[in-house]
């Protein structure tokens, strides 16, 4: 079982951390549960690391890097243009990591509660003095906090290393000198991406809650339940009632929060023209975007309440439903 491995991991912590965990058994237990998830689902950390390694490897080859045919080279030498290109490159490098994270987390949430019933490991974990609430909370914490923040940190390191490799290649003449380091642009870009990540976690939490609940409820074929049920519900509503409330709700929940940020006006004021093209200045976008309306959106907080209800239902199912047969 994973318990010995998870417990022994705390022994590799610094002595001060070990002493603190020893004085807080509930925190030590939760730490063990978090370690269990990463031990049993190694794709949670292996997939982002693999993507990061591939991105850094691509920086070593010209055909895997950014090339621009500048019709007017003098424009590309402008510091503001170079700052915009640098920030856009930082932004673009994070997209593969976040896309992979989204896929991995979706697969993890669909499987995390179902797998322990399928392989009967739930019987072992229920024999330990670990509450069902703590177990479900650890899985939701991994999906909504630990993995997203870990991916953000990994993306930040990848951005720095990619720029370093690119600039070294530019120094020896093997790459165009476009990614010139700009500390202010880097900090603003990372801050904007962090704020976007926080809003995304809060807004899309209901999807995570639904996947977790489906994993706790379905006795088999969880992937079919989470894909066919919404699709059939949309079709049945359209045929039976001629309405499309479910599809509108899903569409709104998929991207409605970004309207609160008024990105259209912010983007319009962040465009820079160069060589008959328009480049978005991420640092300027950071100065124009207002996060307050998104955080005060009532639908965001209703979604979090719905997520809590899904987690409570998952705890109830794990506690009272008998899957020992």
C-alpha positions, 0 to 999 in steps of 0.5 A: 500500500501507499501508506508507508511511502507517504509517511516515510516522505515526511521523514525526509523533511527538515527537522523543524518541519518534522517537529511541527508535523509531529505536534500537529497530527491532523496536518501530518495526516493531511500531508500523508493523504496529499502524498498518497495522491501523487504517489498513486497518480504520478501523471500529476507531476510527470506530465507537466515535467515532461512538457517543460523538458520538451519546451526547454529542448525546443529552445535548443533548435531554431526550427522549434523556436520563434522566428519572425521575418521583419520587413522593417527591422528598425521597428523590431529594435524598439524597446517597447516592441521587444518588451511585448514580444518577450512578454508574449513569449512568456505567456505562450510558453505557459499554455502547453503546461496549462493545457496538459494540466487541465487534461491530467486533472480531468482524468484524475478527478474522474478516476480518483474516487472510482479507482479505490473502489474498483481495486478495493483499496478503499477497504484498507483506507477505511480501516485507518483512523482517517475520515472520509471528509479529509480524504475527499478534501485532499483530492479536491485540494490536489486538483484545485490548489496543489497541482495548479500552483505547482504548474504555475511555479514550473511554468515560471522556471521554464520561462526563465530557463527558456529565455536564458537558453534562447539568449545564449543562442542569440549571443552566438548567432544561432537565433534572432535576438528577440527575447531580450530580458525585461524584468518589469515585463516578466513580473507583470506577465507572471502576476497577470497569469497568476491572477488569471489562474486564481480566477480560473480555479475559482470559476471552474471549481464546479466542473471539478466538483461534478467530476469528483462526485461522478467518480464517487457515485458511478459504479462503472464507466465513469467517463461515459457518465461524465460525457454522455449525460450532459450531452443527452440532457442538452438533446432531450431538453431541446427536443422535449421543450425547445429550449437550450438552458443547459447548453447556455449554462455550460457555455456561460460556465465555460467562459462567462467570468472573462466578460467581467474583466472587460478584456475587449476594451483592455486588449484594444488599449494594449495593441501595438502596431509593428510591420503591418501587424498588431501585437498585444502588450501583456504588461499594458494589459496588466495595467488595464485589467481590473480583477475586482469585478470578477471576484465580486461576481455572485455566480463565482461564489454560487459556483463555489457553494455548488462545489462544496455541495458536490464534495459533501455528497462525495463524502456521504457516498464514500461513508455510507455506500457499501462497495465491499461486494 
